[in-house]
């Protein structure tokens, strides 16, 4: 058992990759996926069809991560414990969100520096058209934020995005790891190509 834990936690001379290395490698591809989704969201405010694409990608994210956890489990001959699968999922979301966050920061800082301001102004115009005291209060608060130059900076938005994505990813990874942990490991038969 201790040898198996050592195999998971660090690379060894037999060539077994650590769960952290698996997470970094899968996180690269998932980061590209998240980046495309983020760009679809940002450009979706001017092209509504892209918002539908972004929503579809958001819903499909667990289906994208699941094969990654399954391949890791297969590489461990089906004996990857729940904790390792869960950790791998968290790392995939963490590294993926870091890549997405870096691209998003560059986009908001240099490509579209007025993005946050434009979205707040759009929200103000939207709430102005809604009757009621609650909507009027929201408008007053947002206008005060704009007047005091208290809008969040791109780096603040990106940090919040990374934290939210990683937290949500930990919950998704917990569910995926539970599903994989409950699946029966087929016997090791030579030539058996069945997926776990």
C-alpha positions in Angstrom: 0.0 0.0 0.0 2.8 2.4 0.9 4.5 1.7 -2.4 1.3 2.5 -4.3 0.9 5.8 -2.4 4.5 6.6 -3.4 3.8 5.9 -7.0 0.9 8.3 -6.9 2.6 11.1 -5.1 5.9 11.3 -6.9 7.6 10.1 -10.1 9.8 7.0 -9.6 12.4 5.1 -11.5 9.8 2.8 -13.0 8.3 5.7 -15.1 5.0 6.1 -13.2 3.9 9.7 -13.4 2.7 11.5 -10.3 -0.9 12.7 -10.1 0.5 16.3 -10.2 2.2 15.7 -13.6 -1.0 14.1 -14.9 -2.9 17.2 -13.8 -0.4 19.6 -15.4 -0.5 17.7 -18.7 -4.3 17.4 -18.9 -4.7 20.9 -17.5 -3.0 22.3 -20.7 -5.6 20.9 -23.0 -8.4 21.7 -20.6 -7.0 25.3 -20.3 -7.4 25.7 -24.1 -11.0 24.4 -23.7 -11.7 26.9 -20.9 -10.1 29.7 -22.9 -12.3 29.1 -25.9 -15.3 29.1 -23.6 -14.3 32.4 -21.9 -13.8 34.0 -25.3 -17.2 32.8 -26.4 -18.7 34.4 -23.3 -16.9 37.7 -23.7 -17.7 38.0 -27.4 -21.2 36.6 -26.8 -22.4 39.9 -25.5 -22.2 41.2 -29.0 -23.0 37.9 -30.8 -25.7 36.1 -28.9 -25.1 32.8 -30.7 -21.7 32.6 -29.0 -23.4 32.6 -25.6 -25.2 29.5 -26.6 -21.9 27.9 -27.6 -20.4 28.9 -24.2 -23.3 27.5 -22.3 -23.0 24.2 -24.2 -19.3 24.1 -23.4 -20.0 24.8 -19.8 -22.5 21.9 -19.5 -20.1 19.6 -21.4 -17.1 20.3 -19.2 -17.6 17.2 -16.9 -17.8 15.0 -20.0 -14.4 16.5 -21.1 -12.7 15.8 -17.8 -14.2 12.3 -17.2 -12.1 10.6 -19.9 -9.0 12.2 -18.4 -9.7 10.6 -15.0 -10.6 7.3 -16.6 -7.3 7.2 -18.5 -5.4 7.9 -15.3 -7.3 5.1 -13.6 -6.5 2.8 -16.5 -2.8 3.7 -16.2 -2.9 2.6 -12.6 -4.4 -0.7 -13.7 -7.8 0.3 -12.2 -6.5 0.7 -8.7 -6.4 4.5 -8.4 -8.2 5.4 -5.1 -11.0 8.0 -4.9 -8.7 10.6 -3.3 -6.2 10.4 -6.3 -9.0 10.7 -8.8 -10.5 13.6 -7.0 -7.1 15.3 -6.7 -6.4 14.8 -10.4 -9.8 16.5 -11.2 -9.0 19.4 -9.0 -5.6 19.8 -10.6 -7.0 19.7 -14.1 -9.4 22.5 -13.3 -6.8 24.5 -11.4 -4.1 24.3 -14.2 -6.8 24.8 -16.8 -8.2 27.9 -15.1 -4.7 29.3 -14.7 -4.1 29.1 -18.4 -7.5 30.5 -19.1 -7.0 33.3 -16.6 -3.7 34.3 -18.1 -5.3 34.6 -21.6 -8.3 36.4 -20.2 -6.1 38.9 -18.3 -4.2 39.7 -21.5 -7.4 40.1 -23.4 -9.1 42.4 -20.9 -5.9 44.4 -20.2 -4.7 45.0 -23.7 -7.2 43.8 -26.4 -10.4 45.1 -24.8 -9.4 47.4 -21.9 -13.0 48.8 -21.6 -14.7 45.4 -21.3 -15.5 45.6 -17.6 -16.7 49.2 -17.9 -18.8 48.4 -21.0 -20.5 45.5 -19.2 -21.4 47.6 -16.2 -22.8 50.3 -18.4 -24.8 47.7 -20.3 -26.2 46.4 -17.0 -27.1 49.9 -15.8 -29.1 50.5 -19.1 -30.8 47.1 -18.6 -31.8 47.8 -15.0 -33.0 51.3 -15.9 -35.7 49.7 -18.1 -37.0 47.5 -15.2 -39.6 49.1 -13.0 -39.4 49.0 -9.2 -37.3 50.3 -6.3 -35.0 47.3 -6.3 -33.9 47.9 -9.9 -33.5 51.6 -9.1 -31.3 50.8 -6.1 -29.1 48.5 -8.2 -28.7 51.3 -10.8 -27.7 53.8 -8.0 -25.1 51.4 -6.6 -23.6 50.6 -10.0 -23.5 54.3 -11.0 -21.8 55.1 -7.7 -19.2 52.4 -8.4 -18.5 53.9 -11.8 -18.3 57.5 -10.6 -15.8 56.5 -7.8 -13.7 54.5 -10.2 -14.2 51.4 -8.1 -14.7 48.9 -10.8 -12.7 45.7 -10.4 -9.4 45.5 -12.3 -8.7 42.8 -14.8 -6.5 40.9 -12.4 -9.1 41.0 -9.7 -11.7 39.6 -12.1 -9.3 36.9 -13.2 -8.4 35.9 -9.7 -12.0 35.5 -8.8 -12.6 33.5 -11.9 -9.8 31.1 -11.1 -11.0 30.6 -7.5 -14.6 30.0 -8.7 -13.6 27.6 -11.5 -11.3 25.6 -9.1 -14.0 25.4 -6.4 -16.7 24.4 -8.9 -14.2 22.0 -10.5 -13.5 20.3 -7.1 -17.3 19.6 -6.7 -17.5 18.2 -10.3 -14.3 16.2 -9.8 -15.7 14.7 -6.6 -18.8 13.5 -8.4 -16.7 12.1 -11.3 -14.3 10.4 -9.0 -17.2 8.8 -7.1 -18.6 7.4 -10.3 -15.2 6.0 -11.4 -14.6 4.5 -7.9 -17.8 2.6 -8.0 -17.1 1.0 -11.4 -15.9 -2.6 -11.2 -12.4 -3.2 -12.4 -12.4 -5.9 -15.1 -9.9 -8.8 -14.7 -6.5 -8.4 -16.3 -6.9 -10.8 -19.2 -4.1 -10.7 -21.9 -5.5 -8.9 -25.0 -8.5 -7.5 -23.1 -8.9 -4.0 -24.5 -12.0 -3.1 -22.5 -12.0 0.5 -21.2 -12.4 1.2 -17.5 
